[in-house]
Amino acid sequence: MANWVIVGTGALSTLWAHGLQAAGANVVLYSRHEEDRKGVALAITQHLHEAAEGDKVCAQTRQFSAIGSVSDAPDDAIWLVMVKAWQVQPLLTELAAQGLTQATLILSHNGMGAGTSVQAAEADWQIYDLVTTHGAWRKSRTHSMHAGLGESWLGKRHIGADSADGKSGSVEPPPWFVELAKALPPLHWEHDILHRRWQKLAINCAINPLATLAGADNGELRNDEYQPKIRAICEEIANVNPALDADALVKQVHQVAAATATNRCSMLQDLTAGRRTEIAFLNGFICREGERLHVATRANCELVRQIQQLELLRV
């Protein structure tokens, strides 16, 4: 069995930590909280619907050891990094400064363009991207809610591949893939993980800022008044990355808005709580790519301006 280091106690981190430990893996948490050195009890609550019994609530708590420095981690550990996009750069810088070399990292975050300079400098890191549709949110620092079952995809990162003209690495799954797949199935090996990341980026670029500006659950975006904006966002993204189809993106946005109709997007939750949003790595990334490629991205850039204005008002 591989050794796993899970960074932080976010909602998705907690799901994977629970799943890996339940599958028999060796799991420790990497945490900056001094009180966690004595161990951390992470709880998950999940609402299940079963045909025979109807709705029921399943709650489970698991105990984890925690470390606060790279030197305390096993040499061959696989690092699972699931943090906010704006946290990626400082976190990777911190790990590199502590001497993390020859490491395997799995990154999962919203948006694109996070921490790329550190990744480029650490040539000995083996980096994989994980995309998931599992819905989860954090009720407290150590208690997460598993709001919706989903599926996940994992693929090898190609350094510099976030850009619209980047490429994914075509390699076979690593030996530890089977172990990770048992933790929170289904997990698929994806040769073109970059394309899937761009699809998720487009969905987030439409749903997160529009639902946040509306101050409403995602289902609000099914109303007619939002359709021209959704179309404009998706068309600009497809113009930036011609590998994407605007009609297909619009359809995916509609599907996700319907499937998560009663959910509040992470951006609205962040803004309401006075936290920094990920807008710079969502629509902001599209604006930067558009400028680099000389492609107009007016609708996306306007959303960046509006969300950043709201952020300033909440400070």
ZAFI-986907 format. One record per residue (C-alpha): residue in one letter; chain; x, y, z. Coordinates in steps of 0.001 Angstrom, whole numbers, always signed. Example, Ala and Ser with C-alpha at 12.3 -4.5 7.8 and 13.67 -1.06 7.14 Angstrom:
BEGIN
+---------+--------+---------+---------+---------+
! residuo ! cadena !       x !       y !       z !
+---------+--------+---------+---------+---------+
!       a !      A !  +12300 !   -4500 !   +7800 !
!       s !      A !  +13670 !   -1060 !   +7140 !
+---------+--------+---------+---------+---------+
//
This chain:
BEGIN
+---------+--------+---------+---------+---------+
! residuo ! cadena !       x !       y !       z !
+---------+--------+---------+---------+---------+
!       m !      A !      +0 !      +0 !      +0 !
!       a !      A !   +1163 !   +3523 !    -787 !
!       n !      A !   +1638 !   +6268 !   +1799 !
!       w !      A !    -697 !   +9234 !   +1349 !
!       v !      A !    -440 !  +12794 !   +2637 !
!       i !      A !   -3696 !  +14752 !   +2395 !
!       v !      A !   -3233 !  +18518 !   +2515 !
!       g !      A !   -5746 !  +20273 !   +4745 !
!       t !      A !   -9214 !  +19411 !   +5981 !
!       g !      A !  -11353 !  +20850 !   +3206 !
!       a !      A !  -14545 !  +19116 !   +2127 !
!       l !      A !  -13043 !  +17164 !    -777 !
!       s !      A !   -9835 !  +16452 !   +1158 !
!       t !      A !  -11968 !  +14896 !   +3881 !
!       l !      A !  -13891 !  +12728 !   +1397 !
!       w !      A !  -10697 !  +11298 !     -71 !
!       a !      A !   -9042 !  +10894 !   +3341 !
!       h !      A !  -12031 !   +8892 !   +4574 !
!       g !      A !  -12133 !   +6810 !   +1405 !
!       l !      A !   -8425 !   +6006 !   +1392 !
!       q !      A !   -8368 !   +5055 !   +5055 !
!       a !      A !  -11475 !   +2889 !   +4643 !
!       a !      A !   -9738 !   +1123 !   +1747 !
!       g !      A !   -6820 !    +265 !   +4030 !
!       a !      A !   -4335 !   +2911 !   +2876 !
!       n !      A !   -1834 !   +4663 !   +5132 !
!       v !      A !   -3079 !   +8267 !   +5438 !
!       v !      A !   -1758 !  +11304 !   +7311 !
!       l !      A !   -2874 !  +14926 !   +7095 !
!       y !      A !    -633 !  +17918 !   +6424 !
!       s !      A !   -1943 !  +20753 !   +8581 !
!       r !      A !    -691 !  +24125 !   +9815 !
!       h !      A !   -2943 !  +23939 !  +12889 !
!       e !      A !    -833 !  +23190 !  +15959 !
!       e !      A !   -3740 !  +21505 !  +17740 !
!       d !      A !   -3896 !  +18897 !  +14964 !
!       r !      A !    -527 !  +17394 !  +15989 !
!       k !      A !   -2365 !  +15285 !  +18569 !
!       g !      A !   -4595 !  +13866 !  +15843 !
!       v !      A !   -7668 !  +15017 !  +13964 !
!       a !      A !  -11170 !  +13560 !  +13973 !
!       l !      A !  -12783 !  +14267 !  +10587 !
!       a !      A !  -16522 !  +13782 !  +10209 !
!       i !      A !  -18608 !  +13303 !   +7073 !
!       t !      A !  -22395 !  +13511 !   +6828 !
!       q !      A !  -24068 !  +12170 !   +3708 !
!       h !      A !  -27728 !  +12269 !   +2705 !
!       l !      A !  -28692 !   +9060 !    +923 !
!       h !      A !  -31844 !   +8157 !    -964 !
!       e !      A !  -32757 !   +4486 !   -1088 !
!       a !      A !  -35838 !   +3202 !   -2879 !
!       a !      A !  -36820 !    +846 !     -63 !
!       e !      A !  -36153 !   +3143 !   +2882 !
!       g !      A !  -36414 !   +6646 !   +1426 !
!       d !      A !  -34086 !   +9418 !   +2564 !
!       k !      A !  -31657 !   +8736 !   +5377 !
!       v !      A !  -28611 !  +10405 !   +6864 !
!       c !      A !  -25303 !   +8581 !   +7185 !
!       a !      A !  -22635 !  +10077 !   +9466 !
!       q !      A !  -19118 !   +8791 !  +10053 !
!       t !      A !  -16053 !  +10040 !  +11918 !
!       r !      A !  -12488 !   +8838 !  +11367 !
!       q !      A !   -9316 !   +9631 !  +13281 !
!       f !      A !   -6173 !  +10794 !  +11448 !
!       s !      A !   -2595 !  +11588 !  +12400 !
!       a !      A !   -1290 !  +14972 !  +11267 !
!       i !      A !   +2111 !  +16376 !  +10349 !
!       g !      A !   +3243 !  +19973 !  +10040 !
!       s !      A !   +6383 !  +19655 !   +7945 !
!       v !      A !   +7684 !  +17788 !   +4911 !
!       s !      A !  +10389 !  +16138 !   +7024 !
!       d !      A !   +7703 !  +14237 !   +8947 !
!       a !      A !   +6206 !  +12714 !   +5792 !
!       p !      A !   +7225 !   +9307 !   +4396 !
!       d !      A !   +9843 !   +9686 !   +1649 !
!       d !      A !   +7664 !   +7908 !    -918 !
!       a !      A !   +4402 !   +9639 !      +9 !
!       i !      A !   +1844 !  +10676 !   -2582 !
!       w !      A !    +591 !  +14188 !   -1827 !
!       l !      A !   -3092 !  +14873 !   -2469 !
!       v !      A !   -3558 !  +18644 !   -2730 !
!       m !      A !   -7163 !  +19892 !   -2773 !
!       v !      A !   -7205 !  +23592 !   -1911 !
!       k !      A !   -8534 !  +26875 !   -3263 !
!       a !      A !   -6866 !  +27948 !   -6515 !
!       w !      A !   -5271 !  +31010 !   -4898 !
!       q !      A !   -3765 !  +28779 !   -2185 !
!       v !      A !   -1887 !  +26531 !   -4636 !
!       q !      A !   +1082 !  +28835 !   -5314 !
!       p !      A !   +1942 !  +29624 !   -1654 !
!       l !      A !   +1381 !  +26003 !    -636 !
!       l !      A !   +3663 !  +24559 !   -3322 !
!       t !      A !   +6251 !  +27244 !   -2539 !
!       e !      A !   +6081 !  +26214 !   +1117 !
!       l !      A !   +6521 !  +22520 !    +303 !
!       a !      A !   +9433 !  +23218 !   -2048 !
!       a !      A !  +11139 !  +25420 !    +559 !
!       q !      A !  +10887 !  +22567 !   +3059 !
!       g !      A !  +12757 !  +20300 !    +671 !
!       l !      A !   +9989 !  +18317 !   -1002 !
!       t !      A !  +11753 !  +16743 !   -3989 !
!       q !      A !  +11230 !  +13658 !   -6148 !
!       a !      A !   +7586 !  +13884 !   -5094 !
!       t !      A !   +4289 !  +12753 !   -6562 !
!       l !      A !   +1517 !  +15349 !   -6251 !
!       i !      A !   -2148 !  +15110 !   -7197 !
!       l !      A !   -3694 !  +18559 !   -7663 !
!       s !      A !   -7416 !  +19257 !   -7648 !
!       h !      A !   -8741 !  +22809 !   -7644 !
!       n !      A !  -11081 !  +25083 !   -9536 !
!       g !      A !   -9778 !  +27084 !  -12452 !
!       m !      A !   -6476 !  +27105 !  -14319 !
!       g !      A !   -3059 !  +28713 !  -14037 !
!       a !      A !   -2518 !  +28136 !  -10315 !
!       g !      A !   +1012 !  +27527 !   -9080 !
!       t !      A !   +2482 !  +27010 !  -12539 !
!       s !      A !   +5761 !  +28826 !  -11820 !
!       v !      A !   +6552 !  +26581 !   -8838 !
!       q !      A !   +5653 !  +23465 !  -10806 !
!       a !      A !   +7947 !  +24508 !  -13645 !
!       a !      A !  +10822 !  +25082 !  -11205 !
!       e !      A !  +10410 !  +21687 !   -9536 !
!       a !      A !  +11291 !  +19447 !  -12472 !
!       d !      A !  +11483 !  +16331 !  -10266 !
!       w !      A !   +7855 !  +16545 !   -9195 !
!       q !      A !   +5466 !  +14099 !  -10837 !
!       i !      A !   +2173 !  +15994 !  -11061 !
!       y !      A !   -1270 !  +14580 !  -11760 !
!       d !      A !   -4565 !  +16443 !  -12120 !
!       l !      A !   -7799 !  +15196 !  -10597 !
!       v !      A !  -11207 !  +16422 !  -11748 !
!       t !      A !  -14264 !  +15444 !   -9736 !
!       t !      A !  -18009 !  +16037 !   -9822 !
!       h !      A !  -18595 !  +14974 !   -6214 !
!       g !      A !  -20459 !  +17686 !   -4368 !
!       a !      A !  -19188 !  +18574 !    -901 !
!       w !      A !  -19063 !  +21534 !   +1423 !
!       r !      A !  -17550 !  +22157 !   +4829 !
!       k !      A !  -19910 !  +22627 !   +7759 !
!       s !      A !  -16976 !  +23285 !  +10084 !
!       r !      A !  -13207 !  +22831 !   +9910 !
!       t !      A !  -13471 !  +19129 !  +10741 !
!       h !      A !  -17005 !  +18318 !   +9545 !
!       s !      A !  -17862 !  +18042 !   +5846 !
!       m !      A !  -21142 !  +17382 !   +4069 !
!       h !      A !  -21134 !  +15023 !   +1075 !
!       a !      A !  -23912 !  +16753 !    -834 !
!       g !      A !  -23891 !  +14781 !   -4073 !
!       l !      A !  -22364 !  +11621 !   -5475 !
!       g !      A !  -20258 !  +12035 !   -8591 !
!       e !      A !  -17308 !  +10602 !  -10446 !
!       s !      A !  -13681 !  +11568 !  -10906 !
!       w !      A !  -10925 !  +11542 !  -13534 !
!       l !      A !   -7162 !  +11465 !  -13065 !
!       g !      A !   -4446 !  +12195 !  -15613 !
!       k !      A !    -786 !  +13137 !  -15894 !
!       r !      A !     +15 !  +16860 !  -15886 !
!       h !      A !   +2187 !  +18213 !  -18664 !
!       i !      A !   +4134 !  +21232 !  -17340 !
!       g !      A !   +2873 !  +24396 !  -19020 !
!       a !      A !    -235 !  +22593 !  -20232 !
!       d !      A !   -2826 !  +24925 !  -18684 !
!       s !      A !   -2725 !  +27215 !  -21701 !
!       a !      A !   -5255 !  +26852 !  -24499 !
!       d !      A !   -2604 !  +25437 !  -26825 !
!       g !      A !   -1137 !  +23043 !  -24241 !
!       k !      A !   -1116 !  +19259 !  -24378 !
!       s !      A !   -1781 !  +16509 !  -21854 !
!       g !      A !    +749 !  +13770 !  -21235 !
!       s !      A !    -291 !  +10425 !  -22745 !
!       v !      A !    +928 !   +7871 !  -20196 !
!       e !      A !    -434 !   +4779 !  -18503 !
!       p !      A !   -1863 !   +4964 !  -14969 !
!       p !      A !    +664 !   +4667 !  -12113 !
!       p !      A !    +694 !   +1607 !   -9813 !
!       w !      A !   -1126 !   +3453 !   -7026 !
!       f !      A !   -4070 !   +4363 !   -9274 !
!       v !      A !   -6025 !   +1231 !   -8300 !
!       e !      A !   -5629 !   +2105 !   -4627 !
!       l !      A !   -6923 !   +5640 !   -5170 !
!       a !      A !   -9790 !   +4342 !   -7318 !
!       k !      A !  -11059 !   +2217 !   -4415 !
!       a !      A !  -11244 !   +5262 !   -2158 !
!       l !      A !  -14047 !   +7159 !   -3888 !
!       p !      A !  -15321 !   +5316 !   -6974 !
!       p !      A !  -15742 !   +5665 !   -9807 !
!       l !      A !  -12317 !   +7076 !  -10709 !
!       h !      A !  -11350 !   +6969 !  -14393 !
!       w !      A !   -7890 !   +7227 !  -15910 !
!       e !      A !   -7975 !  +10102 !  -18415 !
!       h !      A !   -5235 !  +10447 !  -21028 !
!       d !      A !   -6481 !  +13907 !  -22039 !
!       i !      A !   -7048 !  +15348 !  -18578 !
!       l !      A !   -6399 !  +18855 !  -19889 !
!       h !      A !   -9516 !  +18754 !  -22080 !
!       r !      A !  -11634 !  +17657 !  -19122 !
!       r !      A !  -10165 !  +20444 !  -16984 !
!       w !      A !  -11107 !  +22978 !  -19665 !
!       q !      A !  -14667 !  +21630 !  -19743 !
!       k !      A !  -14974 !  +22027 !  -15984 !
!       l !      A !  -13392 !  +25488 !  -16247 !
!       a !      A !  -16055 !  +26579 !  -18735 !
!       i !      A !  -18884 !  +25302 !  -16529 !
!       n !      A !  -17451 !  +27094 !  -13495 !
!       c !      A !  -16901 !  +30296 !  -15504 !
!       a !      A !  -20614 !  +30388 !  -16284 !
!       i !      A !  -22232 !  +29128 !  -13098 !
!       n !      A !  -20031 !  +30596 !  -10346 !
!       p !      A !  -20030 !  +34312 !  -11221 !
!       l !      A !  -23592 !  +34439 !  -12585 !
!       a !      A !  -25083 !  +32653 !   -9570 !
!       t !      A !  -22961 !  +34797 !   -7253 !
!       l !      A !  -24096 !  +38048 !   -8856 !
!       a !      A !  -27685 !  +36801 !   -8626 !
!       g !      A !  -27145 !  +35875 !   -4971 !
!       a !      A !  -29056 !  +32684 !   -5636 !
!       d !      A !  -28825 !  +28912 !   -5890 !
!       n !      A !  -27574 !  +27462 !   -9172 !
!       g !      A !  -31102 !  +26669 !  -10341 !
!       e !      A !  -31713 !  +30396 !  -10857 !
!       l !      A !  -29557 !  +30191 !  -13993 !
!       r !      A !  -32205 !  +28114 !  -15774 !
!       n !      A !  -34281 !  +31268 !  -16235 !
!       d !      A !  -34388 !  +32856 !  -19695 !
!       e !      A !  -32697 !  +36104 !  -18666 !
!       y !      A !  -29364 !  +34318 !  -18086 !
!       q !      A !  -29216 !  +32434 !  -21384 !
!       p !      A !  -27559 !  +35196 !  -23477 !
!       k !      A !  -24842 !  +35593 !  -20836 !
!       i !      A !  -24228 !  +31844 !  -20615 !
!       r !      A !  -23997 !  +31679 !  -24405 !
!       a !      A !  -21549 !  +34609 !  -24572 !
!       i !      A !  -19295 !  +33136 !  -21872 !
!       c !      A !  -19166 !  +29733 !  -23572 !
!       e !      A !  -18584 !  +31168 !  -27046 !
!       e !      A !  -15646 !  +33238 !  -25815 !
!       i !      A !  -14106 !  +30215 !  -24095 !
!       a !      A !  -14527 !  +28121 !  -27247 !
!       n !      A !  -12877 !  +30916 !  -29243 !
!       v !      A !   -9944 !  +30903 !  -26830 !
!       n !      A !   -9699 !  +27112 !  -26978 !
!       p !      A !  -10932 !  +25823 !  -30375 !
!       a !      A !  -10813 !  +22245 !  -29061 !
!       l !      A !  -14057 !  +23080 !  -27239 !
!       d !      A !  -17511 !  +23385 !  -28796 !
!       a !      A !  -19652 !  +26297 !  -27604 !
!       d !      A !  -22967 !  +24460 !  -28051 !
!       a !      A !  -21687 !  +21491 !  -26051 !
!       l !      A !  -20462 !  +23802 !  -23291 !
!       v !      A !  -23835 !  +25568 !  -23067 !
!       k !      A !  -25547 !  +22180 !  -22800 !
!       q !      A !  -23180 !  +21110 !  -20023 !
!       v !      A !  -23809 !  +24334 !  -18113 !
!       h !      A !  -27565 !  +23718 !  -18325 !
!       q !      A !  -27130 !  +20133 !  -17123 !
!       v !      A !  -25008 !  +21134 !  -14134 !
!       a !      A !  -27310 !  +24033 !  -13220 !
!       a !      A !  -30253 !  +21608 !  -13208 !
!       a !      A !  -28407 !  +18866 !  -11323 !
!       t !      A !  -27214 !  +21326 !   -8655 !
!       a !      A !  -30318 !  +23525 !   -8660 !
!       t !      A !  -30551 !  +23740 !   -4861 !
!       n !      A !  -26802 !  +24188 !   -4303 !
!       r !      A !  -25000 !  +27442 !   -3607 !
!       c !      A !  -21827 !  +27687 !   -5666 !
!       s !      A !  -18464 !  +27926 !   -3911 !
!       m !      A !  -17913 !  +31502 !   -5108 !
!       l !      A !  -21128 !  +32720 !   -3506 !
!       q !      A !  -20248 !  +30867 !    -306 !
!       d !      A !  -16780 !  +32437 !    -278 !
!       l !      A !  -18106 !  +35930 !    -896 !
!       t !      A !  -20802 !  +35579 !   +1767 !
!       a !      A !  -18187 !  +34446 !   +4285 !
!       g !      A !  -15862 !  +37334 !   +3403 !
!       r !      A !  -13287 !  +35040 !   +1820 !
!       r !      A !  -11317 !  +35616 !   -1363 !
!       t !      A !  -12957 !  +34110 !   -4457 !
!       e !      A !  -11331 !  +32118 !   -7264 !
!       i !      A !  -12462 !  +34511 !  -10014 !
!       a !      A !   -8847 !  +35254 !  -11073 !
!       f !      A !   -8359 !  +31574 !  -11931 !
!       l !      A !  -11739 !  +31161 !  -13639 !
!       n !      A !  -12918 !  +33990 !  -15886 !
!       g !      A !   -9703 !  +35881 !  -15108 !
!       f !      A !   -7691 !  +33054 !  -16652 !
!       i !      A !   -9875 !  +33231 !  -19778 !
!       c !      A !   -9202 !  +36974 !  -20001 !
!       r !      A !   -5445 !  +36453 !  -19749 !
!       e !      A !   -5482 !  +33688 !  -22354 !
!       g !      A !   -7632 !  +35838 !  -24630 !
!       e !      A !   -5156 !  +38688 !  -24362 !
!       r !      A !   -2246 !  +36331 !  -25067 !
!       l !      A !   -3979 !  +34861 !  -28120 !
!       h !      A !   -5589 !  +38147 !  -29273 !
!       v !      A !   -9108 !  +36777 !  -28790 !
!       a !      A !  -11925 !  +38962 !  -27461 !
!       t !      A !  -13262 !  +37907 !  -24035 !
!       r !      A !  -15457 !  +40867 !  -23112 !
!       a !      A !  -18198 !  +38902 !  -21314 !
!       n !      A !  -15731 !  +36999 !  -19137 !
!       c !      A !  -13710 !  +40114 !  -18306 !
!       e !      A !  -16851 !  +42002 !  -17307 !
!       l !      A !  -17694 !  +39234 !  -14836 !
!       v !      A !  -14197 !  +39498 !  -13360 !
!       r !      A !  -14705 !  +43231 !  -12863 !
!       q !      A !  -18100 !  +42764 !  -11199 !
!       i !      A !  -16977 !  +39999 !   -8834 !
!       q !      A !  -13812 !  +41848 !   -7845 !
!       q !      A !  -15917 !  +44914 !   -7110 !
!       l !      A !  -18080 !  +42820 !   -4778 !
!       e !      A !  -14948 !  +41456 !   -3102 !
!       l !      A !  -13770 !  +44992 !   -2350 !
!       l !      A !  -17142 !  +45854 !    -824 !
!       r !      A !  -16942 !  +42832 !   +1498 !
!       v !      A !  -13495 !  +43721 !   +2888 !
+---------+--------+---------+---------+---------+
//
